[in-house]
Structure formats: C-alpha cells, structure tokens
Amino acid sequence: MKHIKAIFCSLILISTLAQAEESTLDKAKDGAQKIWEKTKTTTSEIADTTAEKASEFGEKASEFGSKASTKTKETGAIVWEKMKEAGTATADGAREGASKIRRLAGQDDCKKDSAPCSKAKE
C-alpha cells in the first residue's frame, strides 16, 4: 500500500508540475505573441512615417530645385547683359585708345587705302 500511495503522490506531483509548466508556457507564448504584434505595429508605423518624411523631403527638394533653376536663369540673364555691356565698353575703349594713338602718332590725316584708317572706320 505504501508503494501505491507513493506512486499516487508522485503522479499528483508530476501532474501539478506539468500543469504549472503548461501555464508558464502559455504565458510565455502569449507574451511572445503580444511582443510580435507590437513589433509589427511599430514597424508598420515607422515605415509609414518614413514614407511620409521622404515624400515631404522630396517635395521640398523639388521646390528648392525649381527656385534654384529660376534664380540661375535670372542670374544668367543678368550676367549675360553685364558681359555684353562690358564687351561694348571694352570695344569703345579700344576704339578711343586707337584713335588717341593715331592722333599722337600724327595719323589724323588718313589715306583712304591705309589699313589703320580703314580699320578705324569699322
């Protein structure tokens, strides 16, 4: 009878431990599922936020590029006009300088066929 009681007590003890172990495993499984759900949710939110920020950044970059392009065109036009003015002023200054050199050299009375006179008239 002692052996039967010992076996019976052993079965009860093993059964209790098995139930406790199943309960612990269930809790661990539930915890893992909750963590997995939170991870999926967080990952989804991060992906959405990243997409939104990337879209905003793209729009701002596009606006900046458009403004830069417009400013470049305006600046290019201004620089071109200034370069034309500088070229004209340089040409005028060169003509005046050549005329002054001719006067100092005594070539005021140009001959029609001479090269310096024909170039000065151009």
Secondary structure, DSSP 8 states (H G I E B T S, - for coil): -HHHHHHHHHHHHHHHHHHHHHHHHHHHHHHHHHHHHHHHHHHHHHHHHHHHHHHHHHHHHHHHHHHHHHHHHHHHHHHHHHHHHHHHHHHHHHHHHHHHHHHHHT--S--TT-HHHHHHH-
